[in-house]
């Protein structure tokens, strides 16, 4: 009842009603927003410069897709770093059970 299923290929997320999903913690939320805005609108990076470069090449759709995937891959890696500290082995059952518990 408390399992969130994310189908990254299909683009769906199933969240049970009993599960509360909070926003991304700072500074990850801000870093992700900035990285995505640089991929989707690269002109923003040089908009405030007094002498911007003469050419800013926009990425092709295929490259833009890869850049967006890289932003989210980095986000997931940062979110899940140190997950092993949250794994607890419960040995009261005939077979040991590994439980994920993060406070």
Secondary structure, DSSP 8 states (H G I E B T S, - for coil): ----EEETTTTEEE--TT-------TTHHHHHHHHHHHHH-GGGGGTT-TT--S------HHHHHHHHHHHHHHHHHHHHTTGGGGEEEE-SSSS-EEEE---
